[in-house]
Amino acid sequence: MVHHDAGPRAEQTAHQVNGSRTEEPLGEVMGQIARTLQEEHGDVERTLHSITNAAVRTVPGAEFASISLVTGRRVTPSGATSQLAGEIDALQTQYDQGPCLDSLRERDTVHVDDFATERRWPRFSTEASRRGAGSLLSFQLFTDGANFGALNLYARVPRAFDAESESIGKIFASHAAIALSAARQEENLRRALDGRDLIGQAKGILMERYRLTAPQAFELLVSASTHTNRKLFDVADELTSTGAMPPT
């Protein structure tokens, strides 16, 4: 693992924009990225892709990117900007070793100068090099109390990332983690509201069909959910979609 101080160049540095590099204050770049991520309005998948695409444009040396996303106890490749990024990310889950897994587990930045000579994860590094990866930076995406995964930045050439890359990447990862947290919270809220509306529709159907009160209709849905070992939402969805009520 390699750690570097931010240094004065982190305040104003070269950024990649549409394939070229331009001098622009880092604060302005991060502000633009924050506004772009906010516009995704709780769509987690779109937010993931926005994060990886913005990272490639922003962090010096990055050619393609992915996110090792933590979902429950699983780690899945997400938001890959290229097929190669997704494949290399998936290899780490397959071998249960690699820099991105170390990053998300240890809350640290992992820097790989050259996959061809990397010995910390021998099976993964050999295969990553064979497939065309030269170097990597990986940053954990976390906020207080929540670990979302790791942002993985790849280059085809060895030693593509320097101290500036790591400094900018750390700042970018902090912004990305906040955006991803907000997107997940909004998505969960939307699902909860959608579920409540769906259950209300299912109750209405049962109340009209069997002349039940609202509490009685809800108890009937709960009974069907318990009897069939299915979620209440799924029972309500089937009833409103097909008119069929599972056995209670």
C-alpha positions as CSV (number, residue, x, y, z in Angstrom):
1,M,0.0,0.0,0.0
2,V,1.3,3.4,-0.9
3,H,0.1,6.6,0.8
4,H,0.9,10.2,-0.2
5,D,0.2,13.6,1.2
6,A,-2.2,15.8,-0.8
7,G,0.3,18.5,-1.5
8,P,-0.4,21.9,-3.1
9,R,-1.2,20.5,-6.5
10,A,-4.4,19.1,-5.2
11,E,-5.9,22.6,-5.1
12,Q,-5.4,23.3,-8.8
13,T,-4.4,20.6,-11.1
14,A,-4.8,19.1,-14.6
15,H,-8.1,17.2,-15.2
16,Q,-9.2,15.1,-18.0
17,V,-12.2,16.5,-20.0
18,N,-13.4,14.9,-23.2
19,G,-10.1,13.1,-23.7
20,S,-7.9,16.2,-23.2
21,R,-6.4,17.8,-20.0
22,T,-7.3,21.2,-18.8
23,E,-6.2,23.3,-15.8
24,E,-9.2,23.9,-13.5
25,P,-9.5,24.4,-9.7
26,L,-10.3,21.1,-8.1
27,G,-13.1,22.6,-6.0
28,E,-15.0,23.7,-9.2
29,V,-14.5,20.2,-10.7
30,M,-15.9,18.6,-7.6
31,G,-18.8,21.0,-7.4
32,Q,-19.7,20.1,-11.0
33,I,-19.5,16.4,-10.2
34,A,-21.7,16.8,-7.1
35,R,-24.4,18.6,-9.1
36,T,-24.3,15.9,-11.7
37,L,-24.6,13.1,-9.2
38,Q,-27.5,14.9,-7.4
39,E,-29.4,15.0,-10.7
40,E,-29.7,11.2,-10.7
41,H,-32.6,11.5,-8.2
42,G,-32.2,8.3,-6.2
43,D,-31.5,6.0,-9.1
44,V,-28.7,3.9,-7.6
45,E,-27.6,2.2,-10.9
46,R,-27.4,5.5,-12.8
47,T,-25.5,7.0,-9.8
48,L,-22.9,4.1,-10.0
49,H,-22.3,4.7,-13.7
50,S,-22.1,8.5,-13.1
51,I,-19.5,8.0,-10.4
52,T,-17.3,5.7,-12.5
53,N,-17.5,7.8,-15.6
54,A,-16.8,11.0,-13.7
55,A,-13.8,9.3,-12.0
56,V,-12.2,8.4,-15.3
57,R,-12.6,12.0,-16.5
58,T,-11.3,13.5,-13.2
59,V,-8.5,11.4,-11.8
60,P,-5.2,11.7,-13.7
61,G,-4.1,8.3,-15.2
62,A,-7.5,6.6,-15.0
63,E,-8.6,4.9,-18.2
64,F,-11.5,2.7,-16.9
65,A,-13.3,2.2,-13.6
66,S,-15.7,0.0,-11.7
67,I,-17.2,-0.2,-8.2
68,S,-17.0,-3.3,-6.0
69,L,-20.5,-2.8,-4.5
70,V,-21.4,-4.3,-1.1
71,T,-24.9,-5.6,-1.1
72,G,-25.7,-7.4,2.2
73,R,-22.9,-9.9,2.5
74,R,-22.1,-10.0,-1.2
75,V,-19.6,-8.0,-3.2
76,T,-20.6,-7.5,-6.9
77,P,-19.0,-5.6,-9.8
78,S,-21.1,-2.5,-10.7
79,G,-20.9,0.6,-12.8
80,A,-18.1,-0.6,-15.0
81,T,-17.0,1.8,-17.7
82,S,-15.7,-1.0,-19.9
83,Q,-16.1,-4.8,-20.2
84,L,-12.5,-5.2,-19.1
85,A,-13.1,-3.3,-15.8
86,G,-16.1,-5.5,-15.0
87,E,-14.2,-8.7,-15.8
88,I,-11.2,-7.8,-13.6
89,D,-13.5,-6.7,-10.8
90,A,-15.3,-10.1,-11.0
91,L,-12.0,-11.9,-10.8
92,Q,-11.5,-10.7,-7.3
93,T,-14.8,-12.1,-6.1
94,Q,-13.9,-15.4,-7.9
95,Y,-10.5,-15.7,-6.2
96,D,-11.6,-13.9,-3.0
97,Q,-8.4,-11.8,-3.2
98,G,-7.4,-8.5,-4.7
99,P,-6.8,-4.8,-4.0
100,C,-10.4,-3.7,-4.2
101,L,-11.5,-6.3,-1.6
102,D,-8.6,-5.1,0.7
103,S,-9.7,-1.5,0.2
104,L,-13.3,-2.0,1.1
105,R,-12.5,-4.3,4.0
106,E,-9.7,-2.2,5.5
107,R,-11.0,1.4,4.8
108,D,-7.7,2.1,3.0
109,T,-6.4,3.2,-0.3
110,V,-4.7,0.5,-2.3
111,H,-2.1,1.4,-5.0
112,V,-0.8,-1.1,-7.5
113,D,2.1,0.2,-9.6
114,D,2.4,-2.9,-11.9
115,F,0.2,-5.9,-11.9
116,A,2.9,-7.9,-13.8
117,T,5.2,-7.7,-10.7
118,E,2.5,-7.5,-8.0
119,R,2.8,-10.3,-5.4
120,R,0.2,-9.5,-2.7
121,W,-2.5,-11.3,-4.7
122,P,-0.7,-13.7,-6.9
123,R,-3.6,-15.4,-8.7
124,F,-5.6,-12.3,-9.2
125,S,-2.6,-10.1,-10.3
126,T,-1.4,-12.7,-12.8
127,E,-4.8,-12.9,-14.5
128,A,-5.4,-9.1,-14.3
129,S,-2.1,-8.5,-16.1
130,R,-2.8,-11.2,-18.7
131,R,-6.1,-9.5,-19.5
132,G,-4.5,-6.1,-20.0
133,A,-4.5,-4.2,-16.7
134,G,-1.3,-2.4,-15.9
135,S,-1.9,-0.4,-12.7
136,L,-4.7,0.4,-10.2
137,L,-5.9,2.8,-7.5
138,S,-8.8,1.6,-5.2
139,F,-10.6,3.7,-2.7
140,Q,-13.2,2.6,-0.2
141,L,-16.6,4.3,-0.5
142,F,-17.9,4.9,3.1
143,T,-19.7,7.3,5.3
144,D,-20.2,7.1,9.0
145,G,-21.7,3.7,9.8
146,A,-22.0,2.6,6.2
147,N,-19.5,0.8,3.8
148,F,-20.8,0.8,0.2
149,G,-17.8,-0.8,-1.5
150,A,-14.7,0.4,-3.3
151,L,-14.1,2.6,-6.3
152,N,-11.5,1.0,-8.6
153,L,-9.5,3.0,-11.2
154,Y,-7.5,1.1,-13.8
155,A,-4.9,1.9,-16.4
156,R,-3.5,-0.3,-19.1
157,V,0.1,0.9,-18.5
158,P,2.2,0.3,-15.3
159,R,2.8,3.2,-12.9
160,A,0.0,5.3,-14.4
161,F,-1.0,6.8,-11.0
162,D,1.0,9.3,-8.9
163,A,0.6,11.2,-5.7
164,E,-1.7,13.7,-7.5
165,S,-3.9,10.9,-8.7
166,E,-4.2,9.5,-5.2
167,S,-5.0,12.9,-3.6
168,I,-7.7,13.7,-6.2
169,G,-9.1,10.2,-6.0
170,K,-9.5,10.4,-2.2
171,I,-11.5,13.6,-2.5
172,F,-13.5,12.2,-5.3
173,A,-14.3,9.0,-3.4
174,S,-15.6,11.1,-0.5
175,H,-18.0,12.9,-2.7
176,A,-19.1,9.7,-4.5
177,A,-19.8,7.9,-1.2
178,I,-22.1,10.7,-0.1
179,A,-23.9,10.7,-3.4
180,L,-24.3,6.9,-3.3
181,S,-25.6,7.0,0.2
182,A,-28.2,9.6,-0.7
183,A,-29.3,7.6,-3.8
184,R,-29.8,4.5,-1.7
185,Q,-31.8,6.3,0.9
186,E,-34.0,7.9,-1.7
187,E,-34.5,4.5,-3.5
188,N,-35.4,2.8,-0.2
189,L,-37.9,5.5,0.6
190,R,-39.5,5.3,-2.8
191,R,-39.8,1.5,-2.5
192,A,-41.4,1.8,0.9
193,L,-43.9,4.3,-0.4
194,D,-44.6,2.2,-3.5
195,G,-45.1,-0.9,-1.2
196,R,-47.5,1.0,1.0
197,D,-49.5,2.2,-2.0
198,L,-49.6,-1.4,-3.3
199,I,-50.8,-2.9,0.0
200,G,-53.4,-0.2,0.2
201,Q,-54.7,-1.2,-3.3
202,A,-54.7,-4.9,-2.3
203,K,-56.7,-4.1,0.9
204,G,-59.2,-2.2,-1.2
205,I,-59.7,-5.2,-3.5
206,L,-60.3,-7.5,-0.5
207,M,-62.6,-5.0,1.2
208,E,-64.8,-4.8,-1.8
209,R,-64.7,-8.5,-2.7
210,Y,-65.4,-9.8,0.8
211,R,-67.1,-6.9,2.4
212,L,-64.3,-6.6,5.0
213,T,-63.1,-3.7,7.1
214,A,-59.6,-2.3,6.5
215,P,-58.0,-4.1,9.5
216,Q,-59.7,-7.4,8.4
217,A,-58.4,-7.0,4.9
218,F,-54.9,-6.4,6.2
219,E,-55.0,-9.4,8.4
220,L,-56.0,-11.6,5.4
221,L,-53.0,-10.3,3.5
222,V,-50.7,-11.1,6.5
223,S,-52.2,-14.5,6.8
224,A,-51.5,-15.2,3.1
225,S,-48.0,-13.9,3.5
226,T,-47.3,-16.2,6.5
227,H,-49.0,-19.3,4.9
228,T,-47.0,-19.0,1.7
229,N,-43.8,-17.8,3.3
230,R,-43.7,-14.8,0.9
231,K,-43.3,-11.1,1.5
232,L,-46.4,-9.1,2.2
233,F,-45.5,-6.8,-0.8
234,D,-45.3,-9.8,-3.1
235,V,-48.7,-11.1,-2.0
236,A,-50.2,-7.6,-2.6
237,D,-48.5,-7.4,-6.0
238,E,-49.9,-10.7,-7.1
239,L,-53.4,-9.7,-6.0
240,T,-53.4,-6.3,-7.7
241,S,-51.8,-7.7,-10.8
242,T,-53.8,-10.9,-11.3
243,G,-56.8,-10.6,-9.0
244,A,-55.7,-14.0,-7.5
245,M,-55.4,-14.3,-3.7
246,P,-52.9,-16.9,-2.4
247,P,-54.3,-19.4,0.0
248,T,-54.5,-18.4,3.7
